[in-house]
Amino acid sequence: MDNVYALHKCRVLRVYDLTDEEKLFLFRFEDPEMAESWTFVPGQFVQIAMPGVGEVPISICSSPMRKGFFELCIKKVGRVTKKIHELKPGDFVGVRGPYGNGFPMKEFEDGDVLLVAAGIGMVPLRSVFLYTVDNRWKFGNITVINSARYGNKLLFRKELEAMRDIAEAENIRIIQTTTRDPDWSGRVGRAHEHIKYANTDPKKAHVAVCGPPKSYHDIFEKLLEMGYDPRKIYVTLERRMKCGVGKCGHCIVGTSTFLKYICIDGPVFGYYDIISTPGLI
């Protein structure tokens, strides 16, 4: 039987400061066989282990189309992530995964795609976005809504700005908005307030949402008001995950007769799972 806790050695290739709290890391598998065979679905996560310190679950934020490499955006919030932020190109980490259920990208094909990110929600949704760009011919119109309190907190802001010309040519609409930045010269308002500007057809669009749980009510309300199919609305959650394989019970939500493990049943859930499972949001 395979050891679910087995780690694979990965080399840090690049470290890039996104904000004063988040860094973007590029990793490569050292084992050629692992580099060739390893893949994932947008929305899945890995466990990053720092020897002698611990490990943390982190969503993959790159496209699965590039074999042997993957990117993680990591926020410095605790002991393990603080140590990860000290890594330099050439250093090594232990990785296991990928884990969890990702977005059903096959179902997304042949229709429009709307991505709604608030706060650090752009991290897992970047994987979805880059995958749709890498497979552009499989999808219809695409809109990305990226929102944060301040302009300097908009994750992947420069990357999305740099894609403006390509986006226009490819029927991709990129909306970046802030809610509290007096120096911001672009769009203002919360993510749900900009759904009306999307170039997606509610009748044939799939929606991926990620952000603070308190933002979901307004986002859901606006999507349903505009006619988006609730069966095609998906949310990715990362709350309370720890071991990644359903052994520790740390991320169990629901009731005694209706339990869900976020790390196994999720982190991507459909709209009806979200509204019917106590504790998911």
C-alpha positions in Angstrom: 0.0 0.0 0.0 1.3 3.4 -0.9 2.2 5.7 2.0 -0.2 8.7 1.8 2.3 10.8 3.8 5.3 10.1 1.4 7.0 13.3 0.4 8.5 14.2 -3.0 11.6 16.4 -3.2 11.1 19.7 -5.0 13.5 22.4 -5.9 12.6 26.1 -5.5 13.3 27.8 -8.9 11.9 31.3 -8.3 10.6 33.4 -5.5 8.6 36.6 -6.3 7.1 39.1 -4.0 3.4 39.7 -4.9 2.6 41.8 -1.8 4.1 42.5 1.5 2.5 39.3 2.8 2.3 36.9 -0.2 5.1 35.4 -2.2 4.8 33.3 -5.5 7.0 30.2 -5.6 7.9 28.1 -8.6 8.8 24.5 -7.9 10.2 21.6 -9.9 10.2 17.9 -9.0 13.7 16.5 -8.7 12.7 12.9 -9.7 12.3 12.8 -13.5 9.6 10.1 -13.3 7.6 12.1 -10.9 8.1 15.2 -13.0 6.7 13.4 -16.0 3.7 11.7 -14.4 2.6 14.2 -11.8 -0.5 16.3 -12.7 -3.4 18.0 -11.0 -6.8 19.5 -11.6 -7.3 23.3 -11.0 -8.7 23.7 -7.5 -6.6 20.9 -5.9 -3.9 21.5 -3.3 -0.7 20.1 -2.0 1.0 19.8 1.4 4.3 21.6 1.7 6.6 20.2 4.4 9.4 22.0 6.1 11.6 19.5 8.1 11.6 20.2 11.8 8.9 22.8 11.5 5.7 21.3 10.0 3.6 21.3 6.9 0.7 23.3 5.5 -1.9 22.8 2.7 -1.6 25.2 -0.1 -3.7 25.6 -3.3 -1.9 25.2 -6.6 -2.2 28.4 -8.6 -0.5 27.4 -11.9 -1.9 25.6 -15.0 -1.5 21.8 -15.1 -0.4 22.1 -18.7 3.3 22.5 -17.8 4.7 19.2 -16.7 7.1 18.9 -13.8 6.5 22.4 -12.5 3.9 24.1 -10.3 3.4 27.4 -8.6 2.2 28.2 -5.1 1.2 31.6 -3.7 1.9 31.5 0.0 0.8 34.0 2.6 2.9 34.5 5.7 0.5 33.8 8.5 2.2 31.3 10.9 5.3 29.4 11.9 5.5 27.1 8.8 4.7 29.8 6.2 7.2 32.1 7.8 9.8 29.5 7.3 8.7 28.9 3.7 9.1 32.7 3.0 12.7 32.3 3.9 13.3 29.9 1.0 15.6 30.9 -1.8 16.1 29.6 -5.4 18.0 26.3 -5.1 16.5 25.3 -1.8 14.4 22.1 -1.4 11.0 21.3 0.2 9.0 18.1 0.6 5.7 18.0 -1.3 2.8 15.5 -1.2 -0.4 15.5 -3.1 -2.3 16.7 -5.1 -5.3 16.2 -2.9 -9.0 17.0 -2.9 -11.6 17.5 -5.6 -10.8 20.3 -8.1 -13.1 22.2 -10.5 -14.9 20.0 -13.1 -13.1 21.6 -16.0 -14.5 19.1 -18.5 -18.0 20.4 -17.6 -16.8 23.9 -18.1 -15.9 23.2 -21.8 -18.0 24.6 -24.6 -19.4 27.3 -22.4 -18.5 30.7 -20.9 -16.5 30.9 -17.7 -16.9 33.5 -15.0 -14.3 33.7 -12.2 -15.1 35.8 -9.1 -12.3 36.4 -6.6 -12.3 38.4 -3.5 -9.3 39.0 -1.2 -6.8 36.1 -1.7 -9.4 34.2 -3.7 -7.5 34.8 -6.9 -4.9 32.2 -5.8 -6.8 29.0 -6.7 -8.8 30.7 -9.4 -5.6 31.7 -11.2 -5.1 28.0 -11.9 -8.6 27.8 -13.5 -7.9 31.0 -15.5 -4.5 29.9 -16.8 -5.9 26.5 -17.8 -8.7 28.1 -19.8 -6.1 30.4 -21.5 -3.9 27.4 -22.3 -6.9 25.6 -23.8 -8.6 28.7 -25.2 -10.4 26.9 -28.1 -12.4 24.7 -25.6 -14.1 27.6 -23.9 -16.4 30.5 -24.7 -16.1 34.0 -23.3 -14.2 34.4 -20.1 -14.4 37.1 -17.4 -12.1 37.4 -14.4 -13.2 39.6 -11.5 -10.3 40.2 -9.1 -11.1 42.4 -6.0 -9.3 43.5 -2.8 -9.4 46.3 -0.3 -6.4 48.1 -1.7 -4.6 48.1 -5.0 -1.4 46.8 -3.5 -3.3 43.8 -2.2 -4.6 42.7 -5.6 -2.9 39.4 -6.2 -1.5 38.9 -9.7 -2.5 42.5 -10.5 0.5 43.2 -12.8 0.2 39.8 -14.5 -3.5 40.4 -15.4 -2.7 44.0 -16.5 0.0 42.7 -18.8 -2.5 40.3 -20.4 -4.8 43.2 -21.5 -4.0 43.1 -25.2 -4.2 39.3 -25.4 -7.4 39.3 -23.4 -9.1 41.7 -25.7 -8.2 39.6 -28.7 -9.4 36.4 -27.0 -12.7 37.7 -25.7 -11.5 37.7 -22.2 -12.6 40.4 -19.8 -10.4 41.3 -16.8 -12.0 43.4 -14.1 -9.9 44.5 -11.2 -11.5 46.5 -8.4 -10.8 47.8 -4.9 -13.1 48.8 -2.0 -11.1 51.1 0.2 -8.2 52.5 -1.7 -8.4 56.3 -2.1 -5.4 56.3 -4.5 -6.8 53.6 -6.8 -7.7 55.0 -10.2 -9.5 51.9 -11.6 -12.9 50.3 -10.8 -14.2 50.4 -7.3 -16.7 48.3 -5.4 -17.0 44.7 -4.2 -16.7 41.7 -6.5 -20.5 41.1 -6.7 -21.1 44.6 -7.9 -19.1 44.0 -11.1 -20.7 40.7 -12.2 -23.1 42.8 -14.4 -20.0 43.8 -16.5 -19.0 40.3 -17.3 -19.1 39.2 -21.0 -20.5 35.8 -20.0 -24.0 34.5 -20.8 -25.7 33.4 -17.6 -27.5 30.6 -19.5 -24.3 28.9 -20.6 -21.7 29.9 -18.1 -20.0 28.0 -15.4 -18.9 30.1 -12.4 -16.0 29.6 -10.0 -15.9 31.7 -6.8 -13.4 32.1 -4.0 -13.1 34.7 -1.3 -13.9 35.4 2.4 -17.0 33.4 3.4 -18.8 36.6 4.3 -18.7 37.6 0.7 -20.5 34.6 -0.7 -24.0 35.6 0.2 -23.9 38.8 -1.9 -22.1 37.0 -4.8 -24.6 34.1 -4.8 -27.5 36.6 -4.6 -26.2 38.6 -7.6 -25.5 35.5 -9.7 -29.0 34.0 -9.2 -30.6 37.4 -9.7 -28.9 37.6 -13.1 -30.0 34.2 -14.1 -26.8 32.1 -13.6 -27.6 28.4 -13.2 -27.0 27.4 -9.5 -26.0 23.9 -10.7 -23.0 25.5 -12.5 -21.8 27.6 -9.6 -18.7 26.2 -7.7 -16.8 27.5 -4.7 -13.4 26.5 -3.4 -12.8 26.5 0.3 -9.7 25.9 2.4 -11.0 26.2 5.9 -9.4 24.2 8.7 -7.6 21.8 6.4 -4.6 20.1 8.1 -3.5 16.6 7.1 -4.9 16.7 3.5 -6.1 13.0 3.5 -9.1 12.9 5.9 -7.2 11.3 8.8 -7.1 14.0 11.4 -10.7 15.1 11.2 -9.7 18.7 11.5 -11.8 19.9 8.6 -15.0 17.9 9.2 -18.2 20.0 8.7 -21.9 19.2 8.7 -24.0 17.2 11.1 -23.7 13.7 12.7 -25.7 12.2 9.8 -24.3 14.4 7.0 -20.6 14.9 7.2 -18.1 16.3 4.7 -14.4 16.4 4.8 -13.2 19.6 3.1 -9.9 18.0 2.2 -11.5 15.0 0.5 -15.0 16.1 -0.6 -13.7 19.5 -1.4 -12.1 21.9 -1.4 -14.3 22.6 -4.4 -18.0 22.4 -3.7 -21.1 23.0 -5.8 -23.6 25.7 -4.8 -26.2 23.2 -3.4 -23.5 21.6 -1.2 -22.6 25.0 0.1 -26.1 26.0 1.1 -27.1 22.6 2.5 -24.1 21.7 4.6 -23.8 23.4 8.0 -20.4 24.9 8.7 -19.1 25.0 5.1 -19.4 28.8 5.1 
